[in-house]
Amino acid sequence: MKEFLFFLIFCLLLYPLLGQSPFVQKIDTHQMYIGDQQWLHQQSPNVDFALDPLSGLDSISWMELLEVKPWVKINENLFQRDIKFTVFDSGKYIIAPFPVLYKQDTQYTTAISLEVLFVPDSTETLRPIKDIITTPADHYYLMYTILLILLLGVMLFILYKLFKADEKIPSSLNFKSIETADQIALRELQKLQQEKWWQQGQIKKHYDLLTEILRRYLAEGFFIPARESSTSEIIALMNHQEFKLVLQDEFARLLNISDLVKFANHGLSPESHMEFMMVAEKFITSNANMIPGLVEQNKISYQKIFDQKISSQFEFSEEAVPNSLLQVLDSSEMQDLVLIRQLMQTQKFTLPGAWVRWHRSKLGLLNQWHNNFIFHNKQWYHILFIWIPALLLISIFFPVLLVVSWFNKSQLISGGIFSLSKNQKILVDYRKTL
């Protein structure tokens, strides 16, 4: 009887252990392709672990764990956890058994086999032969053709401009017709009338500008040094001229009244202002017919300021020298001026140094480069071997050069003051001297 009681007590104590479900691992499928994903399921009667059984999977090098879900109770006596994994190499693998450590017990997992296959190649199956399908060609060739044509166009344009270089014909210079003294005075007089200074109460300013217009008219039309002379000196100079100006007395009165207004605050009626404006306009127009003869008589030509050797360099040596060139004239300092024709040929002249420097300052960026290039490369083969790649580079970067010249407020292709005629003599572009 005692032996039976001991056996019964032993069975009762052993029952909880015999009734406990083992720890189980299983996977969805035992075959998969490289890179595919599937789930591994862990089931346990409880989650009272001394060490998380996930550590047994972390040590497997060929398996990459992607997602680990938490333990979920799926029935009264069983918990489950799902683990997503993948494999990136083909072959046959085994998830080896490993111990699962509970706080009061230890169990071992069973081995799981897995075969990882290559993804099947769809090209291995034979397919029916089909006709060749034509597809529309890319339009890159068209773009490259357009760019090449543009590049060649720019190269030809630059080559043409540099080939012409300093060679010009008189008609191609498009000489701007120089305004005569009376035209300038009438234009400035009309501008003064539109500004209406005396109507705004600025009477002194009105007469300052009015007398300045008239003094310039006398200086440029009749060669009377009126700008640097006082009113009394101007009247004396007018009286000593060989010619008599129309309305000379009225003009003298206008100058005297203007001095009173400017220096003595002399008051005038609105009618007087209008009357003096009419006197100024009539004085200018009445004497305009004498200006061409006086200009011709007082003209300073290249023949007058230079000897025969220097003046003969000019195509029109009898023409008047622009005032701007006369103002910087210094015959004691002479320099060589080199002009280019037909791309590489040069023609040398001797001119005042200030004129030569002014000419070079007016050259465009490419013209300056052309001038320096020819000057420093005397041998034809130097020019030939450097010219072609240089021209190509300039053509490629032509848009950049345009931007640079615009930013510097300079011209890219522009001749200087002087150019070559067909007779290989100097032509003067009067526009560049203004």
C-alpha positions in Angstrom: 0.0 0.0 0.0 2.8 2.4 0.8 4.5 1.7 -2.5 1.4 2.6 -4.4 1.0 5.9 -2.5 4.6 6.8 -3.3 4.0 6.0 -7.0 0.9 8.1 -7.1 2.6 11.1 -5.5 5.5 10.7 -8.0 3.1 10.7 -11.0 1.2 13.7 -9.7 4.5 15.6 -9.3 5.7 14.5 -12.8 2.4 15.3 -14.5 3.1 19.1 -15.1 6.3 18.2 -16.8 4.9 15.5 -18.9 1.9 17.6 -20.0 4.1 20.6 -21.2 4.3 21.0 -25.0 7.8 21.0 -26.5 9.4 24.1 -28.2 8.8 23.8 -32.0 10.3 25.6 -35.0 8.9 25.2 -38.6 9.1 27.1 -41.9 6.4 27.6 -44.6 8.3 25.7 -47.3 11.5 23.7 -47.6 12.3 25.1 -51.1 12.7 28.8 -52.1 14.4 30.9 -54.7 17.4 33.2 -54.0 16.1 36.5 -52.5 12.6 35.2 -51.8 11.1 35.8 -48.4 9.3 33.4 -46.1 8.3 33.0 -42.4 9.8 30.8 -39.7 7.4 30.1 -36.9 8.5 29.5 -33.3 5.9 27.9 -30.9 6.4 27.6 -27.1 4.1 26.6 -24.1 5.4 29.7 -22.3 7.7 32.7 -22.8 9.4 32.5 -19.5 12.9 32.3 -21.1 16.2 32.6 -19.5 17.6 33.5 -22.9 15.6 34.6 -26.0 15.7 31.7 -28.5 16.2 34.3 -31.3 19.9 34.2 -30.4 20.0 30.7 -31.9 19.0 32.2 -35.3 21.2 35.3 -35.1 24.3 33.1 -35.3 23.4 31.6 -38.7 25.4 33.4 -41.3 23.6 32.3 -44.5 20.2 33.5 -43.1 19.2 37.2 -43.0 16.4 38.0 -40.6 14.1 40.8 -42.0 11.3 41.1 -39.4 10.7 39.6 -35.9 7.1 39.8 -34.6 6.3 39.6 -30.9 5.1 36.5 -29.1 1.3 36.0 -29.5 -0.8 33.6 -27.4 -2.7 31.4 -30.0 -4.5 29.2 -27.5 -4.6 28.4 -23.8 -1.3 26.5 -23.7 0.6 27.8 -26.7 2.5 31.0 -27.8 3.8 31.7 -31.3 6.3 34.1 -32.8 6.8 34.7 -36.6 10.2 35.6 -38.1 10.6 36.7 -41.7 13.9 35.8 -43.4 15.6 35.5 -46.7 18.7 33.8 -48.2 20.9 35.4 -50.9 23.0 32.3 -51.9 21.9 29.0 -53.5 22.5 25.6 -51.9 21.2 23.2 -49.3 21.1 24.4 -45.7 20.1 23.1 -42.3 18.9 25.1 -39.4 20.8 23.1 -36.8 19.2 22.2 -33.4 20.0 24.6 -30.6 19.0 24.7 -26.9 16.1 26.8 -25.7 16.8 27.9 -22.2 13.7 28.4 -19.9 14.2 29.6 -16.4 13.3 26.2 -15.1 13.9 23.9 -18.0 16.0 23.4 -21.2 14.7 22.0 -24.5 16.3 21.5 -27.9 14.9 22.4 -31.3 14.7 20.0 -34.2 16.7 20.4 -37.4 15.1 22.1 -40.4 16.3 21.5 -43.9 16.1 24.2 -46.6 17.0 24.2 -50.3 17.6 27.6 -52.0 17.4 27.5 -55.8 18.4 29.9 -58.6 15.7 32.0 -60.2 14.7 30.1 -63.4 15.9 31.7 -66.6 13.0 32.5 -68.8 15.3 32.6 -71.9 15.9 28.8 -71.6 12.4 28.2 -73.1 12.3 28.5 -76.9 10.2 31.2 -78.3 8.8 31.6 -81.8 11.0 33.6 -84.2 9.5 37.1 -84.9 10.1 39.6 -87.6 12.5 42.5 -86.9 10.6 45.5 -85.4 11.9 48.9 -86.5 11.9 51.5 -83.8 12.2 55.3 -84.4 15.8 56.4 -84.3 17.0 58.9 -81.7 17.2 62.6 -82.7 20.7 63.0 -81.3 22.3 63.0 -84.7 20.1 65.9 -85.7 21.1 67.9 -82.7 24.8 67.1 -83.3 24.4 68.1 -86.9 22.9 71.5 -86.0 25.6 72.1 -83.4 28.3 71.3 -86.0 26.7 73.6 -88.6 26.5 76.4 -86.0 30.2 75.8 -85.0 31.3 76.0 -88.6 29.2 79.1 -89.2 30.8 80.9 -86.2 34.3 79.8 -87.4 33.6 81.2 -90.9 32.2 84.4 -89.5 35.2 84.9 -87.3 37.6 84.0 -90.1 35.9 86.4 -92.4 36.1 89.2 -89.9 39.7 88.6 -89.1 40.5 88.1 -92.8 39.1 91.5 -93.5 40.9 92.8 -90.4 41.8 96.5 -90.9 40.9 96.6 -94.6 38.0 98.9 -95.4 36.6 100.9 -98.3 35.4 104.4 -97.6 31.8 103.6 -98.2 31.9 100.7 -95.7 32.8 103.0 -92.9 29.4 104.6 -93.0 30.7 108.0 -92.0 28.2 109.7 -89.7 27.4 113.1 -91.1 28.9 115.6 -88.7 26.4 118.2 -87.6 27.3 121.8 -88.4 27.5 124.5 -85.8 24.1 125.9 -86.6 22.4 122.5 -86.5 23.9 121.8 -83.1 22.9 125.2 -81.8 19.3 124.9 -83.0 19.0 121.4 -81.5 20.3 122.6 -78.1 18.1 125.7 -78.3 15.0 123.6 -78.8 16.0 121.3 -75.9 16.4 124.4 -73.7 13.0 125.6 -74.7 11.4 122.3 -73.8 13.0 122.2 -70.4 11.2 125.5 -69.4 13.7 126.6 -66.7 12.6 130.2 -66.6 8.9 129.1 -66.3 10.0 127.2 -63.1 11.7 130.2 -61.6 15.3 129.1 -62.5 16.1 132.1 -64.6 19.8 132.1 -63.9 20.1 128.5 -65.1 18.1 129.3 -68.2 20.5 132.1 -69.2 23.6 130.2 -68.3 22.5 127.5 -70.8 21.4 130.0 -73.4 24.7 131.9 -73.4 26.7 128.6 -73.5 24.8 127.5 -76.6 25.6 130.8 -78.3 29.2 130.8 -77.3 29.7 127.3 -78.7 28.0 128.5 -81.9 30.5 131.3 -82.3 33.5 129.1 -81.5 32.6 126.2 -83.8 30.9 128.2 -86.6 33.0 131.3 -86.8 36.2 130.3 -85.0 35.8 133.1 -82.4 37.2 132.0 -79.0 33.9 132.8 -77.3 33.9 130.1 -74.7 36.9 131.4 -72.8 36.1 135.1 -73.4 34.0 137.6 -71.5 31.0 139.3 -73.0 33.0 142.5 -73.8 35.8 140.5 -75.3 33.4 138.6 -77.5 31.8 141.8 -78.8 35.3 143.2 -79.5 36.3 140.1 -81.4 33.1 140.2 -83.4 33.7 143.9 -84.3 37.3 143.1 -85.5 36.2 140.2 -87.9 36.4 140.7 -91.6 32.8 139.7 -91.9 29.7 141.4 -90.3 27.3 139.1 -88.6 23.6 139.5 -89.1 21.8 140.8 -86.0 25.1 141.4 -84.3 23.9 144.4 -82.2 20.8 142.4 -81.0 23.1 139.5 -80.2 25.4 141.8 -78.2 22.4 143.2 -76.3 21.3 139.6 -75.5 24.7 138.8 -74.0 24.7 141.9 -71.9 21.2 141.3 -70.5 22.1 137.7 -69.8 25.1 139.0 -67.6 22.8 141.3 -65.7 20.4 138.4 -65.0 23.2 136.0 -63.9 25.3 138.4 -61.9 22.9 141.2 -60.8 19.6 139.5 -60.4 18.1 141.7 -63.1 14.4 141.0 -63.5 12.7 140.4 -66.8 9.1 139.9 -67.9 7.9 136.6 -69.5 7.6 138.5 -72.8 11.3 139.4 -72.6 12.4 135.8 -72.1 10.4 134.8 -75.2 11.8 137.7 -77.2 15.5 136.7 -76.3 14.8 133.1 -77.3 13.6 134.4 -80.7 16.6 136.7 -81.1 18.9 133.7 -80.4 17.2 131.5 -82.9 17.1 134.2 -85.6 20.8 135.0 -85.0 21.7 131.4 -85.5 19.7 130.8 -88.7 20.6 134.2 -90.3 24.3 133.6 -90.1 24.3 129.8 -90.9 25.1 130.4 -94.6 28.6 131.8 -93.8 29.6 128.7 -91.8 30.6 126.3 -94.7 33.0 128.8 -96.2 34.6 129.7 -92.9 35.0 126.0 -92.0 36.7 125.3 -95.3 38.9 128.4 -94.8 39.9 127.4 -91.3 40.1 123.7 -91.9 43.2 122.0 -90.4 44.0 119.1 -92.7 46.7 116.3 -92.4 48.7 118.2 -95.0 48.9 121.3 -92.7 50.0 119.6 -89.5 52.3 116.9 -91.0 55.1 116.9 -93.6 54.6 115.3 -97.0 56.0 111.9 -95.9 53.5 111.6 -92.9 50.5 113.2 -94.6 50.9 111.0 -97.7 50.1 108.0 -95.6 46.4 109.1 -95.5 44.0 108.3 -98.3 42.4 111.8 -98.0 45.2 113.9 -96.7 43.4 117.1 -97.5 40.5 116.3 -95.2 40.0 118.1 -91.9 41.5 116.5 -88.9 38.8 115.8 -86.2 39.0 118.1 -83.3 39.3 115.2 -80.9 42.5 114.1 -82.6 43.8 117.7 -82.7 43.3 118.0 -78.9 45.7 115.1 -78.2 48.2 115.8 -81.1 51.8 115.7 -80.1 54.1 115.4 -83.1 57.2 115.1 -81.0 56.1 111.6 -79.9 55.7 109.3 -82.9 54.9 105.5 -82.9 54.5 102.8 -85.4 50.9 101.8 -86.3 50.5 98.3 -87.7 47.4 97.5 -89.7 46.5 94.0 -90.8 45.2 92.8 -94.2 44.3 89.4 -95.6 44.5 87.7 -92.2 48.3 87.7 -91.7 49.9 90.6 -93.8 50.8 93.8 -92.1 51.2 97.4 -93.2 53.3 99.8 -91.0 52.7 103.6 -90.6 54.1 106.3 -88.4 51.7 108.5 -86.4 51.6 110.5 -83.2 51.8 108.1 -80.2 48.5 109.3 -78.6 46.7 108.5 -81.9 48.2 105.0 -82.0 47.2 104.3 -78.4 43.7 105.6 -78.9 43.4 103.4 -82.0 44.4 100.3 -80.0 41.9 101.1 -77.2 39.1 101.1 -79.7 39.9 97.6 -80.9 37.5 94.8 -80.1 38.6 91.8 -77.9 39.2 89.5 -80.9 40.9 92.3 -82.9 43.3 93.0 -80.1 44.1 89.2 -79.9 44.6 89.1 -83.6 46.9 92.2 -83.5 49.0 90.7 -80.7 49.1 87.3 -82.3 50.4 88.6 -85.6 52.9 90.9 -83.8 54.5 88.1 -81.8 54.4 85.4 -84.4 56.4 86.5 -87.4 56.9 83.1 -89.1 54.1 81.8 -91.3 54.4 78.2 -89.9 54.0 79.5 -86.4 50.8 81.3 -87.4 49.5 78.3 -89.3 50.0 75.7 -86.5 48.6 78.0 -83.8 45.9 79.6 -85.9 43.7 76.5 -86.6 43.3 75.3 -82.9 43.0 78.9 -81.7 40.2 79.6 -84.2 38.4 76.4 -83.1 38.7 77.3 -79.4 37.4 80.8 -80.0 34.5 79.5 -82.0 33.6 77.0 -79.2 33.8 79.7 -76.5 32.3 82.5 -78.7 29.1 82.8 -76.5 31.2 83.1 -73.4 33.3 85.8 -75.1 30.1 87.7 -76.0 29.0 87.6 -72.4 32.4 88.8 -71.2 32.6 91.6 -73.7 29.0 92.7 -72.7 29.9 92.5 -69.0 33.0 94.7 -69.6 31.0 97.1 -71.8 33.4 96.5 -74.7 33.0 95.2 -78.2 34.1 91.7 -79.3 34.8 92.5 -83.0 35.5 96.1 -83.7 38.1 98.0 -85.7 40.0 101.0 -84.3 40.1 104.6 -85.5 42.3 103.8 -88.5 41.8 101.3 -91.2 43.4 100.4 -94.6 42.1 101.5 -98.0 42.4 99.5 -101.2 45.5 101.6 -101.9 47.1 100.5 -98.6 46.7 104.0 -97.1 45.1 105.2 -93.9 41.3 105.8 -93.7 40.0 107.6 -90.6 36.7 106.4 -89.1 35.3 109.7 -87.7 32.7 107.9 -85.7 35.3 106.4 -83.4 36.8 109.9 -82.7 33.6 111.3 -81.3 
